[in-house]
Amino acid sequence: MLRAVASANRPVLALGAKICGGKGKQGEVVLPTEVKPHEPTSKSEMERILKALDSKRAEWSALSAQERAVLLRACIDTTLAVVREAGRAGERAKGSYGQGPAEEMQAWFPTISGLREYAEALEARGSPQPQNIRRRPDGQAVADVFPLGLESLLFGGFRGEVWIQPGQEPSQGSLYRSQEKGEAPESKGIGLVLGAGNQLSVASLDIVHKLIVDDEVVVCKMNPVNDYYGPFLRRAFQPLVDRGFVEFVYGAGEEGKFLCQHPLVCSIHLTGSAATYDAIVWQGKPKKGAPPCAKHVGAELGCVTPYIVVPGPWTEADLDYHADNLAAGKTHNAGHNCLAAELVVTDAEWELRDSFMAALRRKLDAAARRVAYYPHSDAKFREFKARFKNAEELGRLPDDGAGESATQPWLLQAGLSPAAADVQNEHWCGVLQEVAIPGCGGDAGKFLAKAVEFANSKAWGTLSCALCIHPQSQKEHAQAFDRAVADLRYGCIVVNGPTILGFAISKLTWGAFPGNTPESIGSGNCFVHNTMLFDHPQKSVLYAPWKFVPKPFWATDHHNLEKLTARALTFMGHPSLKNVLAAVPEALKG
């Protein structure tokens, strides 16, 4: 019912946004300052921490689902208490580009929603109720999981699904079913999380996943790139730290190796590169037979993310809106995201292709140029520029010209054939390629088939992708659209929105499409998030409205993002009508 109410209210919100929109004010560009990494944790201290955690693993395993839920709900308030201060720390390290600390504050969104949703799942004894479960014609189960309850009022027009592996039932919470029967296995040891260096929410949700799904106490080694977030994460998870179930350490490769090889560590989860996975699992030896590392190593390892733009009867407003979605998918976090837009896949004969690309250029050119803060990303930028010498340089400099030498333009190489594009290297910086698929004649059905084949067989990785399609095209080519969504071999597919949303909505699964092996790890081998605790997920699909109103929080030019983010985070931690009503006025000012 709340979904229907939200959809019915969209015209009212559109009118409110028209009246109030732009009333907020974007701030100044703040360039990053050097932040020194923490001193590495000594081996003796790591040894002490591991022994202390090991002494608590039986206690953790003995906690009931309800007792775990109480701890997670306590973490919601301790997390909300650090958001603004942590956002300022992130702003100092990464810079901010007109929206103050809001982008770094937003990074806590999946952490807070994830804590609440895991708690709700535990309160439901591991089997929270989805909106519904349908069956596809081939029998595959698909669970409608988002939005649920009051969150429907902030996400009108959205629908998020978890697709279950073919041949499997949509069972949930296997650990907690076993626990209720008195059959839960003993914890095998300590779970090690090797934190990602780009986004704090990656490490935070990996920690909670290891606790709740893998039933392990956790040591998290922060990445030196963003280990300034370590003290904030520790404070956020203080209820778990105080009970001895979670701890944080610092360091680089040497400390990571010590932890990976420690006998008290039973499993490892990393977010990073395939090279790091291979170093841990294969340890420089040939990829034959059993890997030298016998521990389970879960990994999420990036992707050359395609945004498939389907031809259709778009208006000028449509072109502008979806060009901004794509630009947001590129510019967020300076492009240092495993889900950042890398390929714009278009129909070479679409009559509006030039108009769409012109709109995309305008959006990228209006977006502030950013400092590439992530180590070695500047080298990838130079390699791209050397390969594509005609790439356009776009992006806005601060009015006073400050930062011209420190920031990088957004590079756009348009008009590439599938054979000419670089589809095998994740660039991890502010570069974007348009790949124009020939031979479709502007026909959406033909293009969908060819674009899906290109994405599946040519672009490296299977983590996430986006598909942008007009509602009329969806209706006229319903079978082709359904087949495209079903055939895309990606762990998360976002329709009519940026892939950022697939990560941020924690009820969805996040991870590579199943099928990778230790010998060829690709984008990884596991799912995290999945706060509905499905036992056998295949992928997630998020359907966003063709146009979200009011101005979406991911828009490149939102004018009131800091205040909106603060209100939205409070709501996601404590959903109530009062907190909805507090967020709506801030959203209308965007």
C-alpha positions as CSV (number, residue, x, y, z in Angstrom):
1,M,0.0,0.0,0.0
2,L,2.8,2.4,0.9
3,R,4.3,1.9,-2.6
4,A,1.0,3.0,-4.1
5,V,0.8,6.0,-1.9
6,A,4.4,7.0,-2.9
7,S,3.6,6.6,-6.6
8,A,0.4,8.7,-6.2
9,N,2.3,11.5,-4.5
10,R,5.0,11.8,-7.2
11,P,3.1,14.6,-9.0
12,V,2.8,16.5,-5.8
13,L,6.5,16.1,-5.1
14,A,7.3,17.2,-8.7
15,L,5.3,20.4,-8.1
16,G,7.0,21.0,-4.8
17,A,10.4,20.5,-6.4
18,K,9.4,23.0,-9.1
19,I,8.5,25.6,-6.5
20,C,11.4,24.9,-4.0
21,G,14.1,23.5,-6.2
22,G,17.4,25.1,-6.3
23,K,16.7,27.0,-3.0
24,G,19.8,25.3,-1.4
25,K,23.3,26.5,-2.3
26,Q,26.3,24.6,-3.5
27,G,29.5,25.3,-1.7
28,E,33.0,25.9,-2.8
29,V,35.5,23.5,-4.2
30,V,37.9,22.3,-1.4
31,L,41.0,20.5,-2.6
32,P,42.3,17.6,-0.5
33,T,45.1,17.9,1.9
34,E,47.7,15.3,2.6
35,V,46.6,12.8,5.2
36,K,49.3,10.5,6.7
37,P,48.4,6.8,7.2
38,H,48.3,5.4,10.7
39,E,51.4,3.7,12.0
40,P,51.2,0.0,11.2
41,T,50.0,-2.2,14.1
42,S,52.9,-4.2,15.5
43,K,52.9,-7.9,15.1
44,S,52.8,-8.3,18.9
45,E,49.7,-6.2,19.1
46,M,48.1,-8.0,16.2
47,E,48.9,-11.3,18.0
48,R,47.2,-10.0,21.1
49,I,44.1,-8.8,19.2
50,L,43.8,-12.2,17.4
51,K,44.0,-14.1,20.7
52,A,41.4,-11.9,22.3
53,L,39.0,-12.3,19.3
54,D,39.6,-16.0,19.3
55,S,38.6,-16.2,23.0
56,K,35.2,-14.6,22.0
57,R,34.2,-16.6,19.0
58,A,32.3,-19.2,21.0
59,E,30.5,-16.5,22.8
60,W,29.5,-14.9,19.5
61,S,28.3,-18.2,18.0
62,A,26.2,-18.8,21.1
63,L,24.3,-15.5,20.8
64,S,20.8,-15.9,19.6
65,A,19.5,-14.0,16.6
66,Q,17.6,-11.6,18.9
67,E,20.7,-10.9,20.9
68,R,22.6,-10.1,17.8
69,A,19.8,-7.8,16.6
70,V,20.1,-5.8,19.8
71,L,23.8,-5.2,19.2
72,L,23.3,-4.2,15.6
73,R,20.5,-1.7,16.6
74,A,22.9,-0.2,19.2
75,C,25.4,0.3,16.4
76,I,22.9,2.4,14.5
77,D,23.0,5.2,17.0
78,T,26.8,5.0,17.5
79,T,27.2,5.2,13.7
80,L,24.8,8.1,13.3
81,A,26.9,9.9,16.0
82,V,30.1,9.8,13.9
83,V,28.7,10.6,10.4
84,R,29.3,14.3,10.2
85,E,32.7,14.3,11.8
86,A,33.8,11.4,9.6
87,G,32.4,13.2,6.6
88,R,34.7,16.2,7.4
89,A,37.7,13.8,7.7
90,G,36.8,12.3,4.3
91,E,36.4,15.8,2.8
92,R,39.9,16.8,4.0
93,A,41.4,13.6,2.5
94,K,39.5,13.5,-0.8
95,G,38.4,17.1,-1.3
96,S,34.8,18.3,-2.0
97,Y,33.4,19.8,-5.1
98,G,30.5,22.0,-4.3
99,Q,28.6,19.8,-1.8
100,G,30.8,20.0,1.3
101,P,31.1,16.7,3.2
102,A,27.8,15.4,1.8
103,E,29.3,12.8,-0.6
104,E,31.4,11.3,2.2
105,M,28.4,11.4,4.6
106,Q,26.4,9.5,1.9
107,A,28.9,6.7,2.1
108,W,27.4,5.8,5.5
109,F,24.0,5.3,3.9
110,P,24.4,1.5,3.2
111,T,26.1,1.0,6.5
112,I,23.2,2.4,8.5
113,S,20.5,0.8,6.4
114,G,22.4,-2.4,6.4
115,L,22.6,-2.5,10.2
116,R,18.9,-1.9,10.5
117,E,18.0,-4.4,7.9
118,Y,20.2,-7.2,9.3
119,A,18.7,-6.5,12.7
120,E,15.2,-6.8,11.2
121,A,16.2,-10.0,9.5
122,L,17.5,-11.4,12.8
123,E,14.3,-10.3,14.6
124,A,12.5,-12.4,11.9
125,R,14.7,-15.4,12.9
126,G,16.6,-15.1,9.6
127,S,13.6,-15.1,7.3
128,P,12.3,-11.5,6.8
129,Q,9.3,-11.2,4.5
130,P,9.9,-9.8,1.0
131,Q,7.1,-7.9,-0.8
132,N,6.4,-11.0,-2.9
133,I,8.1,-13.9,-4.7
134,R,7.3,-14.6,-8.3
135,R,8.3,-17.3,-10.7
136,R,9.7,-16.7,-14.2
137,P,8.4,-19.0,-17.0
138,D,11.4,-21.2,-16.5
139,G,10.7,-21.6,-12.8
140,Q,13.4,-19.3,-11.5
141,A,12.4,-17.5,-8.3
142,V,12.6,-13.8,-8.1
143,A,12.0,-12.0,-4.7
144,D,10.7,-8.4,-4.6
145,V,12.7,-6.9,-1.7
146,F,12.8,-3.1,-2.1
147,P,11.4,-0.7,-1.0
148,L,9.6,-2.2,2.0
149,G,7.5,-0.3,4.7
150,L,8.1,3.4,5.2
151,E,11.2,3.5,3.0
152,S,8.6,3.3,0.1
153,L,7.8,6.9,0.8
154,L,11.3,8.0,0.0
155,F,11.8,5.7,-3.0
156,G,8.5,6.0,-4.9
157,G,8.6,4.2,-8.2
158,F,11.6,1.9,-7.4
159,R,11.5,-1.9,-7.3
160,G,14.4,-4.0,-6.3
161,E,14.6,-7.8,-6.9
162,V,16.9,-10.6,-5.8
163,W,17.0,-13.3,-8.4
164,I,17.6,-16.8,-7.0
165,Q,19.9,-19.3,-8.7
166,P,18.0,-21.5,-11.2
167,G,17.0,-24.8,-9.6
168,Q,17.2,-23.4,-6.1
169,E,14.4,-22.4,-3.8
170,P,14.2,-18.8,-2.3
171,S,15.2,-20.1,1.2
172,Q,16.6,-17.6,3.7
173,G,18.8,-17.5,6.8
174,S,20.3,-21.1,6.7
175,L,22.5,-20.4,9.7
176,Y,19.5,-19.3,11.8
177,R,17.3,-22.2,10.7
178,S,20.1,-24.5,11.9
179,Q,20.5,-22.5,15.1
180,E,16.9,-22.9,15.9
181,K,17.2,-26.7,15.4
182,G,20.3,-26.8,17.6
183,E,22.4,-27.8,14.6
184,A,24.4,-24.6,14.0
185,P,28.1,-25.4,13.4
186,E,30.8,-24.1,15.7
187,S,32.6,-21.0,14.5
188,K,35.8,-22.1,12.8
189,G,37.9,-19.0,13.7
190,I,38.4,-15.4,13.0
191,G,37.2,-13.7,9.8
192,L,39.7,-11.2,8.3
193,V,38.3,-8.3,6.3
194,L,40.9,-6.5,4.1
195,G,39.2,-3.1,3.9
196,A,38.8,-1.3,0.5
197,G,40.7,1.9,0.1
198,N,38.0,3.9,-1.8
199,Q,34.8,3.7,0.3
200,L,34.4,3.1,4.0
201,S,31.0,1.5,3.5
202,V,32.7,-1.4,1.7
203,A,34.6,-2.4,4.8
204,S,31.7,-1.7,7.2
205,L,29.3,-4.0,5.4
206,D,31.9,-6.6,4.8
207,I,32.4,-6.7,8.6
208,V,28.7,-7.1,9.3
209,H,28.4,-9.8,6.6
210,K,31.2,-11.8,8.2
211,L,29.5,-11.5,11.6
212,I,25.9,-12.3,10.6
213,V,26.2,-14.6,7.6
214,D,29.6,-16.3,8.2
215,D,29.2,-16.4,12.0
216,E,32.7,-15.2,12.6
217,V,34.3,-12.6,14.9
218,V,36.1,-10.1,12.8
219,V,39.5,-8.3,12.5
220,C,39.5,-5.6,9.9
221,K,42.8,-4.3,8.5
222,M,42.1,-0.8,7.2
223,N,43.6,0.1,3.8
224,P,46.4,2.7,4.1
225,V,44.6,4.9,1.5
226,N,41.6,5.6,3.8
227,D,42.7,4.4,7.2
228,Y,41.8,7.8,8.6
229,Y,38.3,6.2,8.7
230,G,39.4,3.4,11.1
231,P,38.8,5.3,14.3
232,F,35.4,6.4,13.1
233,L,34.4,2.8,12.1
234,R,35.6,1.6,15.5
235,R,33.4,4.2,17.3
236,A,30.5,3.3,14.9
237,F,30.8,-0.4,15.9
238,Q,31.6,0.3,19.6
239,P,28.9,-2.0,20.9
240,L,30.5,-4.9,19.0
241,V,34.1,-3.8,19.9
242,D,33.2,-3.5,23.6
243,R,31.9,-7.1,23.5
244,G,35.2,-8.2,21.9
245,F,33.6,-9.4,18.6
246,V,35.3,-6.8,16.2
247,E,38.6,-5.1,16.2
248,F,40.6,-2.9,13.8
249,V,44.3,-2.9,12.8
250,Y,46.5,-0.8,10.5
251,G,49.2,-1.4,7.9
252,A,50.0,-2.4,4.4
253,G,51.1,-5.5,2.6
254,E,53.4,-6.9,5.3
255,E,50.6,-6.7,8.0
256,G,48.1,-8.1,5.6
257,K,50.3,-11.1,4.8
258,F,50.8,-11.7,8.6
259,L,47.1,-11.8,9.1
260,C,46.3,-13.9,6.1
261,Q,48.7,-16.6,7.1
262,H,47.9,-16.5,10.8
263,P,46.5,-19.9,12.0
264,L,43.7,-18.2,14.0
265,V,42.3,-16.6,10.8
266,C,40.0,-19.1,9.2
267,S,38.7,-17.0,6.2
268,I,39.5,-13.8,4.3
269,H,37.3,-11.3,2.6
270,L,38.9,-8.6,0.3
271,T,37.7,-5.9,-1.9
272,G,40.4,-4.9,-4.4
273,S,42.1,-6.2,-7.4
274,A,42.5,-9.7,-9.0
275,A,46.3,-9.3,-8.5
276,T,45.8,-9.0,-4.7
277,Y,43.5,-12.1,-4.8
278,D,46.1,-14.1,-6.7
279,A,48.8,-13.0,-4.4
280,I,46.9,-14.3,-1.4
281,V,45.5,-17.4,-2.9
282,W,48.2,-18.5,-5.3
283,Q,51.2,-16.9,-3.6
284,G,53.2,-16.6,-6.9
285,K,52.8,-20.3,-7.8
286,P,51.2,-21.6,-11.0
287,K,47.4,-21.7,-11.1
288,K,47.2,-25.5,-11.2
289,G,45.6,-27.9,-8.7
290,A,44.8,-26.8,-5.2
291,P,45.8,-23.3,-4.3
292,P,48.5,-22.9,-1.6
293,C,46.1,-20.9,0.5
294,A,43.5,-23.4,1.8
295,K,41.4,-20.8,3.6
296,H,38.2,-19.5,2.0
297,V,38.9,-16.2,0.3
298,G,35.9,-14.2,-0.7
299,A,36.5,-11.4,-3.1
300,E,34.9,-8.4,-4.9
301,L,37.3,-7.2,-7.6
302,G,35.8,-4.6,-9.9
303,C,34.5,-4.4,-13.5
304,V,34.6,-2.5,-16.7
305,T,31.1,-1.2,-16.1
306,P,28.8,-0.8,-19.1
307,Y,25.9,1.7,-19.3
308,I,23.6,0.5,-22.1
309,V,21.6,3.3,-23.6
310,V,18.6,1.9,-25.5
311,P,17.3,4.0,-28.5
312,G,13.8,5.3,-28.0
313,P,11.5,8.4,-28.2
314,W,13.4,10.5,-25.7
315,T,12.5,14.2,-25.1
316,E,15.1,16.9,-24.4
317,A,14.3,16.6,-20.7
318,D,14.8,12.8,-20.9
319,L,18.2,13.3,-22.5
320,D,19.3,15.8,-19.9
321,Y,18.1,13.6,-16.9
322,H,19.7,10.4,-18.1
323,A,22.9,12.1,-19.2
324,D,23.2,13.4,-15.6
325,N,22.6,9.9,-14.3
326,L,25.5,8.7,-16.4
327,A,27.7,11.6,-15.4
328,A,27.0,10.9,-11.7
329,G,28.0,7.3,-12.3
330,K,31.4,8.5,-13.6
331,T,32.2,11.5,-11.4
332,H,31.3,10.1,-8.0
333,N,34.4,9.6,-5.9
334,A,36.5,10.9,-8.8
335,G,35.8,7.6,-10.6
336,H,37.6,5.6,-8.0
337,N,34.8,3.0,-7.7
338,C,34.5,-0.6,-8.8
339,L,31.1,0.4,-10.2
340,A,32.1,3.6,-12.0
341,A,30.8,4.0,-15.5
342,E,33.4,3.0,-18.0
343,L,31.6,2.3,-21.2
344,V,28.6,4.1,-22.8
345,V,27.0,1.6,-25.1
346,T,24.9,3.2,-27.8
347,D,23.1,2.4,-31.0
348,A,25.3,3.9,-33.8
349,E,22.1,4.6,-35.9
350,W,19.9,6.0,-33.2
351,E,18.6,9.4,-34.4
352,L,19.1,10.9,-31.0
353,R,22.6,9.5,-30.3
354,D,24.3,12.7,-31.1
355,S,21.9,14.6,-28.9
356,F,22.4,12.3,-26.0
357,M,26.2,12.5,-26.3
358,A,26.0,16.3,-26.5
359,A,23.9,16.3,-23.3
360,L,26.5,14.0,-21.6
361,R,29.3,16.4,-22.7
362,R,27.4,19.3,-21.1
363,K,27.0,17.4,-17.8
364,L,30.6,16.3,-17.7
365,D,31.8,19.8,-18.6
366,A,29.7,21.3,-15.8
367,A,31.0,18.9,-13.3
368,A,34.0,20.1,-11.2
369,R,37.3,18.5,-12.1
370,R,38.6,16.5,-9.2
371,V,41.9,15.5,-7.7
372,A,42.7,11.8,-8.5
373,Y,43.6,10.9,-4.9
374,Y,43.9,7.2,-5.3
375,P,47.5,5.9,-5.7
376,H,48.5,5.0,-9.3
377,S,45.2,6.2,-10.8
378,D,47.0,9.1,-12.4
379,A,49.2,6.6,-14.4
380,K,46.0,4.9,-15.7
381,F,44.7,8.3,-16.7
382,R,47.9,9.1,-18.7
383,E,47.8,5.6,-20.3
384,F,44.2,6.2,-21.5
385,K,45.1,9.7,-22.8
386,A,48.1,8.3,-24.7
387,R,46.0,5.6,-26.3
388,F,43.0,7.9,-27.1
389,K,44.8,11.0,-28.3
390,N,41.5,12.6,-29.4
391,A,39.7,12.2,-26.2
392,E,37.8,15.4,-25.2
393,E,38.9,17.1,-22.0
394,L,35.9,18.3,-20.0
395,G,35.1,19.6,-16.6
396,R,34.7,22.9,-14.7
397,L,37.6,24.5,-12.8
398,P,37.0,26.6,-9.7
399,D,36.1,30.2,-10.5
400,D,39.4,31.4,-9.1
401,G,41.3,28.9,-11.2
402,A,42.8,27.3,-8.1
403,G,43.6,23.6,-8.5
404,E,44.1,23.6,-12.3
405,S,47.4,21.8,-11.9
406,A,46.1,19.4,-9.2
407,T,42.8,18.4,-10.8
408,Q,42.2,16.2,-13.8
409,P,39.7,16.8,-16.6
410,W,37.1,14.2,-17.4
411,L,38.2,12.4,-20.5
412,L,35.5,11.3,-23.0
413,Q,36.3,9.3,-26.1
414,A,33.2,9.1,-28.2
415,G,32.4,7.2,-31.4
416,L,34.5,4.0,-30.8
417,S,33.6,0.8,-32.6
418,P,33.4,-2.3,-30.3
419,A,36.8,-3.4,-31.7
420,A,38.5,-0.1,-31.0
421,A,37.4,0.4,-27.4
422,D,39.5,-0.7,-24.4
423,V,37.1,-3.1,-22.8
424,Q,39.5,-5.3,-20.8
425,N,41.0,-2.7,-18.4
426,E,39.3,-1.1,-15.5
427,H,40.6,2.4,-15.5
428,W,39.6,3.5,-12.0
429,C,39.8,7.2,-12.9
430,G,37.9,9.9,-14.7
431,V,37.8,8.5,-18.2
432,L,34.8,7.3,-20.3
433,Q,34.4,5.6,-23.7
434,E,31.4,5.5,-25.9
435,V,31.0,2.3,-27.9
436,A,28.6,2.6,-30.8
437,I,27.0,-0.7,-31.8
438,P,26.4,-0.8,-35.6
439,G,23.6,-2.6,-37.5
440,C,20.6,-2.0,-35.3
441,G,19.0,0.9,-37.2
442,G,17.6,2.5,-34.1
443,D,15.5,-0.6,-33.3
444,A,15.4,-1.1,-29.5
445,G,14.8,-4.9,-29.8
446,K,17.8,-5.5,-32.1
447,F,20.0,-3.2,-30.1
448,L,19.2,-4.9,-26.8
449,A,20.3,-8.3,-28.1
450,K,23.5,-6.9,-29.6
451,A,24.3,-4.7,-26.5
452,V,23.8,-7.6,-24.1
453,E,26.0,-9.9,-26.2
454,F,28.7,-7.2,-26.3
455,A,28.6,-6.6,-22.5
456,N,28.6,-10.3,-21.7
457,S,31.3,-11.4,-24.1
458,K,33.6,-8.4,-24.6
459,A,33.6,-6.2,-21.5
460,W,35.8,-7.5,-18.6
461,G,34.0,-8.3,-15.4
462,T,30.5,-9.3,-14.1
463,L,30.0,-7.0,-11.1
464,S,27.4,-4.4,-12.2
465,C,25.9,-2.7,-15.2
466,A,23.2,-0.2,-16.1
467,L,20.5,-0.3,-18.7
468,C,18.6,2.9,-19.7
469,I,15.4,2.4,-21.6
470,H,12.3,4.6,-22.2
471,P,9.0,3.2,-20.8
472,Q,7.5,3.2,-24.3
473,S,10.4,1.1,-25.5
474,Q,10.0,-1.3,-22.6
475,K,6.3,-1.7,-23.5
476,E,6.8,-2.1,-27.3
477,H,9.8,-4.5,-26.8
478,A,8.7,-6.2,-23.6
479,Q,10.0,-9.6,-24.5
480,A,13.4,-8.3,-25.7
481,F,13.7,-6.2,-22.5
482,D,12.8,-9.1,-20.3
483,R,15.3,-11.3,-22.1
484,A,18.0,-8.7,-21.9
485,V,17.6,-8.4,-18.1
486,A,17.6,-12.1,-17.7
487,D,20.6,-12.7,-20.0
488,L,22.9,-10.0,-18.6
489,R,25.6,-11.9,-16.6
490,Y,26.1,-9.2,-13.9
491,G,25.7,-9.5,-10.2
492,C,23.7,-6.2,-10.1
493,I,21.8,-4.6,-12.9
494,V,20.3,-1.1,-12.5
495,V,17.6,0.0,-14.9
496,N,17.2,3.7,-15.4
497,G,19.7,4.8,-12.7
498,P,23.4,4.8,-11.9
499,T,25.0,1.7,-10.6
500,I,25.8,3.5,-7.4
501,L,22.3,2.7,-6.3
502,G,22.9,-1.0,-6.7
503,F,25.6,-0.9,-4.1
504,A,23.8,1.6,-1.8
505,I,20.6,-0.3,-1.4
506,S,21.7,-3.0,1.0
507,K,18.6,-5.3,0.6
508,L,20.1,-6.1,-2.9
509,T,23.0,-8.5,-3.3
510,W,26.4,-7.1,-4.2
511,G,29.0,-9.2,-5.9
512,A,30.0,-10.8,-9.2
513,F,27.7,-13.0,-11.2
514,P,28.3,-16.6,-10.1
515,G,30.8,-18.8,-12.0
516,N,34.3,-17.4,-11.5
517,T,37.0,-19.8,-10.3
518,P,40.2,-19.4,-8.3
519,E,42.1,-19.8,-11.5
520,S,40.1,-17.1,-13.2
521,I,38.6,-14.9,-10.5
522,G,37.2,-12.1,-12.7
523,S,35.1,-9.8,-10.6
524,G,35.0,-12.1,-7.6
525,N,33.3,-15.1,-6.1
526,C,30.8,-14.1,-3.5
527,F,27.9,-11.9,-2.5
528,V,27.7,-9.4,0.4
529,H,24.9,-7.1,1.5
530,N,21.8,-9.3,0.9
531,T,20.2,-8.2,4.1
532,M,17.2,-10.4,3.4
533,L,19.6,-13.4,3.9
534,F,18.8,-15.3,0.8
535,D,20.8,-18.5,0.7
536,H,21.2,-18.9,-3.1
537,P,21.2,-15.5,-4.9
538,Q,22.2,-15.3,-8.5
539,K,21.9,-11.5,-9.1
540,S,19.9,-8.4,-8.2
541,V,17.9,-6.1,-10.5
542,L,16.9,-2.6,-9.5
543,Y,14.3,-0.8,-11.5
544,A,14.3,3.0,-11.0
545,P,11.6,5.3,-12.3
546,W,12.2,6.8,-15.7
547,K,12.5,10.2,-13.9
548,F,12.8,10.3,-10.1
549,V,11.3,13.4,-8.3
550,P,12.3,15.5,-6.6
551,K,15.9,15.9,-7.8
552,P,17.7,12.7,-7.0
553,F,20.3,12.7,-4.3
554,W,22.8,11.3,-6.8
555,A,22.4,14.3,-9.2
556,T,25.7,16.0,-10.1
557,D,24.3,19.5,-9.2
558,H,22.1,18.9,-6.1
559,H,21.9,22.1,-4.2
560,N,21.0,20.9,-0.7
561,L,22.8,17.6,-0.4
562,E,24.4,17.9,3.1
563,K,21.1,18.7,4.9
564,L,19.2,16.1,2.9
565,T,21.8,13.4,3.6
566,A,21.7,14.1,7.3
567,R,17.9,13.7,7.4
568,A,17.9,10.7,5.1
569,L,20.5,8.9,7.2
570,T,18.4,9.4,10.4
571,F,15.4,8.0,8.6
572,M,17.2,5.0,7.3
573,G,18.4,4.2,10.8
574,H,15.0,4.9,12.4
575,P,12.2,4.8,9.9
576,S,9.2,6.8,11.0
577,L,6.6,9.1,9.5
578,K,8.2,12.0,11.5
579,N,11.6,11.3,10.0
580,V,10.1,11.1,6.5
581,L,8.4,14.4,6.9
582,A,11.7,15.9,8.1
583,A,13.6,14.7,5.0
584,V,11.0,15.7,2.3
585,P,11.5,19.5,2.6
586,E,15.3,19.1,2.3
587,A,14.8,16.9,-0.8
588,L,12.5,19.5,-2.4
589,K,15.3,22.2,-2.2
590,G,17.7,20.2,-4.4
